[in-house]
């Protein structure tokens, strides 16, 4: 995508310089970064994004096109940091990111920014990241009813006056599902895993499979690290060992 962008916009590197954001998480082995959608829109105001995006996005609204492009630009910048300056992230038939052989990564975006992380597959067994803006009260109610188990509602919700807990649980499950989807080869329902432990001060929680998933006893609980920055919640799963019980 970056190579294509340079062909359409010779000074792309200069225009993008003011768009980059710091990575929301640090990986012991890997790379990541973010990009501001508003800054990217200004930098590429003269460019018809449909000309450089997959055909499936040709008729999408510009905001959707920007989100997709921003995520891919972040991913390619992360790959370049790993020594793959011409690395490209493809798109599977269902629309999921397709990383180069031997590499693993995750892309996320919300209304204001996009982020990506990448690493060598030999360093991580599972890698998934998500970023969310703080949910509005109506969205928080939907998260409670559609994404939370009864145990989560009783244990973790109702302790705060804001919607941070709901946003965090939603984001953690998004990151978790991105990490385990390649391992399971199927999409996972929000109630197939639940928050088993939550440490606000340390910035970490544990997701564990429920009986509904059919993975109880087969897949071990795994850690999700999180960071709350202003109105954003960032979560990541970066597991080095196998998630499956031997």
Secondary structure, DSSP 8 states (H G I E B T S, - for coil): -HHHHHHH-TTHHHHHTTTEE--SS--SS-EEEEEEHHHHHHHTTTS-GGGTS-GGGTTS-HHHHHHHHHHHHHHHHHHHHTT-TT---EE-TTS-EE--TTEEEEEEE-SSEEEEEEEETTT-SEEEEEEEE---HHHHHHHHHHH--HHHHHHHSSS-SSSHHHHHHHHHHHHHHHHHHHHHTS---GGGEEEEEEETTTTEEEEEE-GGGT-BTTB--EEEEEEEETTEEEEEEEE-S-SB--
